[in-house]
Amino acid sequence: MADEEWNGDAVRGWLERRIAASQTDQVRAERAGRDYEDDYDKAAAEEWVCRQAWRHPSTGDQAEFGKYLKSVLDRDEYSRTGVYSERRFEREVKTCLRKLMKMAKANEGFANTSHFQKG
């Protein structure tokens, strides 16, 4: 996809799939118990980031989408109820935002709709 034009519909589709995958991962981690709280927070962070990006109208424009993601990364704090560790959640949000920013800048990775993703 790197040599192709920006496809906002593909980006939105990827974000929707990541939201669904992260929700599944949260359920799996919650059922697995206390030893999987890290996994729950990581999946919750991914869902939060993807849901914020999916809702934002900038997905149709590569440059605007990158600016939006940067503005979210520049926030001082992120919150979501139900996470086990706010600090871990915030760290994972930033990691997920950086990954998404890198993907948006390079315009690649949005075709990978598998549940498990590298990086």
MODELLER restraints for C-alpha pairs under 7 A, 6 or more apart:
rsr = mdl.restraints
at = mdl.atoms
rsr.add(forms.Gaussian(group=physical.xy_distance, feature=features.Distance(at['CA:1:A'], at['CA:107:A']), mean=6.32, stdev=0.5))
rsr.add(forms.Gaussian(group=physical.xy_distance, feature=features.Distance(at['CA:1:A'], at['CA:108:A']), mean=5.15, stdev=0.5))
rsr.add(forms.Gaussian(group=physical.xy_distance, feature=features.Distance(at['CA:2:A'], at['CA:106:A']), mean=6.06, stdev=0.5))
rsr.add(forms.Gaussian(group=physical.xy_distance, feature=features.Distance(at['CA:2:A'], at['CA:107:A']), mean=4.95, stdev=0.5))
rsr.add(forms.Gaussian(group=physical.xy_distance, feature=features.Distance(at['CA:2:A'], at['CA:108:A']), mean=4.93, stdev=0.5))
rsr.add(forms.Gaussian(group=physical.xy_distance, feature=features.Distance(at['CA:6:A'], at['CA:62:A']), mean=6.21, stdev=0.5))
rsr.add(forms.Gaussian(group=physical.xy_distance, feature=features.Distance(at['CA:6:A'], at['CA:107:A']), mean=6.66, stdev=0.5))
rsr.add(forms.Gaussian(group=physical.xy_distance, feature=features.Distance(at['CA:7:A'], at['CA:60:A']), mean=6.86, stdev=0.5))
rsr.add(forms.Gaussian(group=physical.xy_distance, feature=features.Distance(at['CA:8:A'], at['CA:59:A']), mean=5.16, stdev=0.5))
rsr.add(forms.Gaussian(group=physical.xy_distance, feature=features.Distance(at['CA:8:A'], at['CA:60:A']), mean=4.08, stdev=0.5))
rsr.add(forms.Gaussian(group=physical.xy_distance, feature=features.Distance(at['CA:8:A'], at['CA:61:A']), mean=6.74, stdev=0.5))
rsr.add(forms.Gaussian(group=physical.xy_distance, feature=features.Distance(at['CA:10:A'], at['CA:110:A']), mean=6.46, stdev=0.5))
rsr.add(forms.Gaussian(group=physical.xy_distance, feature=features.Distance(at['CA:11:A'], at['CA:59:A']), mean=6.72, stdev=0.5))
rsr.add(forms.Gaussian(group=physical.xy_distance, feature=features.Distance(at['CA:11:A'], at['CA:110:A']), mean=5.81, stdev=0.5))
rsr.add(forms.Gaussian(group=physical.xy_distance, feature=features.Distance(at['CA:12:A'], at['CA:54:A']), mean=5.84, stdev=0.5))
rsr.add(forms.Gaussian(group=physical.xy_distance, feature=features.Distance(at['CA:12:A'], at['CA:59:A']), mean=6.79, stdev=0.5))
rsr.add(forms.Gaussian(group=physical.xy_distance, feature=features.Distance(at['CA:14:A'], at['CA:110:A']), mean=5.66, stdev=0.5))
rsr.add(forms.Gaussian(group=physical.xy_distance, feature=features.Distance(at['CA:14:A'], at['CA:113:A']), mean=6.15, stdev=0.5))
rsr.add(forms.Gaussian(group=physical.xy_distance, feature=features.Distance(at['CA:15:A'], at['CA:50:A']), mean=5.37, stdev=0.5))
rsr.add(forms.Gaussian(group=physical.xy_distance, feature=features.Distance(at['CA:15:A'], at['CA:54:A']), mean=6.02, stdev=0.5))
rsr.add(forms.Gaussian(group=physical.xy_distance, feature=features.Distance(at['CA:17:A'], at['CA:113:A']), mean=6.62, stdev=0.5))
rsr.add(forms.Gaussian(group=physical.xy_distance, feature=features.Distance(at['CA:18:A'], at['CA:47:A']), mean=6.98, stdev=0.5))
rsr.add(forms.Gaussian(group=physical.xy_distance, feature=features.Distance(at['CA:18:A'], at['CA:50:A']), mean=6.78, stdev=0.5))
rsr.add(forms.Gaussian(group=physical.xy_distance, feature=features.Distance(at['CA:19:A'], at['CA:47:A']), mean=4.89, stdev=0.5))
rsr.add(forms.Gaussian(group=physical.xy_distance, feature=features.Distance(at['CA:19:A'], at['CA:50:A']), mean=6.08, stdev=0.5))
rsr.add(forms.Gaussian(group=physical.xy_distance, feature=features.Distance(at['CA:19:A'], at['CA:51:A']), mean=6.53, stdev=0.5))
rsr.add(forms.Gaussian(group=physical.xy_distance, feature=features.Distance(at['CA:21:A'], at['CA:115:A']), mean=5.75, stdev=0.5))
rsr.add(forms.Gaussian(group=physical.xy_distance, feature=features.Distance(at['CA:22:A'], at['CA:43:A']), mean=4.83, stdev=0.5))
rsr.add(forms.Gaussian(group=physical.xy_distance, feature=features.Distance(at['CA:22:A'], at['CA:44:A']), mean=6.67, stdev=0.5))
rsr.add(forms.Gaussian(group=physical.xy_distance, feature=features.Distance(at['CA:22:A'], at['CA:46:A']), mean=6.35, stdev=0.5))
rsr.add(forms.Gaussian(group=physical.xy_distance, feature=features.Distance(at['CA:22:A'], at['CA:47:A']), mean=5.51, stdev=0.5))
rsr.add(forms.Gaussian(group=physical.xy_distance, feature=features.Distance(at['CA:23:A'], at['CA:47:A']), mean=6.85, stdev=0.5))
rsr.add(forms.Gaussian(group=physical.xy_distance, feature=features.Distance(at['CA:25:A'], at['CA:40:A']), mean=7.00, stdev=0.5))
rsr.add(forms.Gaussian(group=physical.xy_distance, feature=features.Distance(at['CA:25:A'], at['CA:43:A']), mean=6.02, stdev=0.5))
rsr.add(forms.Gaussian(group=physical.xy_distance, feature=features.Distance(at['CA:26:A'], at['CA:40:A']), mean=4.84, stdev=0.5))
rsr.add(forms.Gaussian(group=physical.xy_distance, feature=features.Distance(at['CA:26:A'], at['CA:43:A']), mean=5.70, stdev=0.5))
rsr.add(forms.Gaussian(group=physical.xy_distance, feature=features.Distance(at['CA:26:A'], at['CA:44:A']), mean=6.59, stdev=0.5))
rsr.add(forms.Gaussian(group=physical.xy_distance, feature=features.Distance(at['CA:29:A'], at['CA:36:A']), mean=5.22, stdev=0.5))
rsr.add(forms.Gaussian(group=physical.xy_distance, feature=features.Distance(at['CA:29:A'], at['CA:37:A']), mean=6.72, stdev=0.5))
rsr.add(forms.Gaussian(group=physical.xy_distance, feature=features.Distance(at['CA:29:A'], at['CA:39:A']), mean=6.05, stdev=0.5))
rsr.add(forms.Gaussian(group=physical.xy_distance, feature=features.Distance(at['CA:29:A'], at['CA:40:A']), mean=5.29, stdev=0.5))
rsr.add(forms.Gaussian(group=physical.xy_distance, feature=features.Distance(at['CA:30:A'], at['CA:40:A']), mean=6.61, stdev=0.5))
rsr.add(forms.Gaussian(group=physical.xy_distance, feature=features.Distance(at['CA:37:A'], at['CA:84:A']), mean=6.34, stdev=0.5))
rsr.add(forms.Gaussian(group=physical.xy_distance, feature=features.Distance(at['CA:41:A'], at['CA:83:A']), mean=5.68, stdev=0.5))
rsr.add(forms.Gaussian(group=physical.xy_distance, feature=features.Distance(at['CA:41:A'], at['CA:84:A']), mean=6.53, stdev=0.5))
rsr.add(forms.Gaussian(group=physical.xy_distance, feature=features.Distance(at['CA:41:A'], at['CA:88:A']), mean=6.84, stdev=0.5))
rsr.add(forms.Gaussian(group=physical.xy_distance, feature=features.Distance(at['CA:41:A'], at['CA:89:A']), mean=5.36, stdev=0.5))
rsr.add(forms.Gaussian(group=physical.xy_distance, feature=features.Distance(at['CA:42:A'], at['CA:89:A']), mean=6.43, stdev=0.5))
rsr.add(forms.Gaussian(group=physical.xy_distance, feature=features.Distance(at['CA:42:A'], at['CA:92:A']), mean=5.64, stdev=0.5))
rsr.add(forms.Gaussian(group=physical.xy_distance, feature=features.Distance(at['CA:45:A'], at['CA:89:A']), mean=5.73, stdev=0.5))
rsr.add(forms.Gaussian(group=physical.xy_distance, feature=features.Distance(at['CA:45:A'], at['CA:92:A']), mean=5.71, stdev=0.5))
rsr.add(forms.Gaussian(group=physical.xy_distance, feature=features.Distance(at['CA:45:A'], at['CA:93:A']), mean=4.85, stdev=0.5))
rsr.add(forms.Gaussian(group=physical.xy_distance, feature=features.Distance(at['CA:46:A'], at['CA:93:A']), mean=6.51, stdev=0.5))
rsr.add(forms.Gaussian(group=physical.xy_distance, feature=features.Distance(at['CA:46:A'], at['CA:96:A']), mean=6.09, stdev=0.5))
rsr.add(forms.Gaussian(group=physical.xy_distance, feature=features.Distance(at['CA:49:A'], at['CA:93:A']), mean=6.40, stdev=0.5))
rsr.add(forms.Gaussian(group=physical.xy_distance, feature=features.Distance(at['CA:49:A'], at['CA:96:A']), mean=6.92, stdev=0.5))
rsr.add(forms.Gaussian(group=physical.xy_distance, feature=features.Distance(at['CA:49:A'], at['CA:97:A']), mean=6.64, stdev=0.5))
rsr.add(forms.Gaussian(group=physical.xy_distance, feature=features.Distance(at['CA:58:A'], at['CA:64:A']), mean=5.44, stdev=0.5))
rsr.add(forms.Gaussian(group=physical.xy_distance, feature=features.Distance(at['CA:58:A'], at['CA:65:A']), mean=4.81, stdev=0.5))
rsr.add(forms.Gaussian(group=physical.xy_distance, feature=features.Distance(at['CA:59:A'], at['CA:65:A']), mean=5.34, stdev=0.5))
rsr.add(forms.Gaussian(group=physical.xy_distance, feature=features.Distance(at['CA:62:A'], at['CA:104:A']), mean=6.57, stdev=0.5))
rsr.add(forms.Gaussian(group=physical.xy_distance, feature=features.Distance(at['CA:66:A'], at['CA:101:A']), mean=6.02, stdev=0.5))
rsr.add(forms.Gaussian(group=physical.xy_distance, feature=features.Distance(at['CA:66:A'], at['CA:104:A']), mean=6.38, stdev=0.5))
rsr.add(forms.Gaussian(group=physical.xy_distance, feature=features.Distance(at['CA:66:A'], at['CA:105:A']), mean=6.84, stdev=0.5))
rsr.add(forms.Gaussian(group=physical.xy_distance, feature=features.Distance(at['CA:69:A'], at['CA:97:A']), mean=6.63, stdev=0.5))
rsr.add(forms.Gaussian(group=physical.xy_distance, feature=features.Distance(at['CA:69:A'], at['CA:101:A']), mean=6.38, stdev=0.5))
rsr.add(forms.Gaussian(group=physical.xy_distance, feature=features.Distance(at['CA:73:A'], at['CA:94:A']), mean=6.22, stdev=0.5))
rsr.add(forms.Gaussian(group=physical.xy_distance, feature=features.Distance(at['CA:73:A'], at['CA:97:A']), mean=6.50, stdev=0.5))
rsr.add(forms.Gaussian(group=physical.xy_distance, feature=features.Distance(at['CA:77:A'], at['CA:90:A']), mean=6.97, stdev=0.5))
rsr.add(forms.Gaussian(group=physical.xy_distance, feature=features.Distance(at['CA:78:A'], at['CA:90:A']), mean=5.87, stdev=0.5))
rsr.add(forms.Gaussian(group=physical.xy_distance, feature=features.Distance(at['CA:103:A'], at['CA:109:A']), mean=6.04, stdev=0.5))
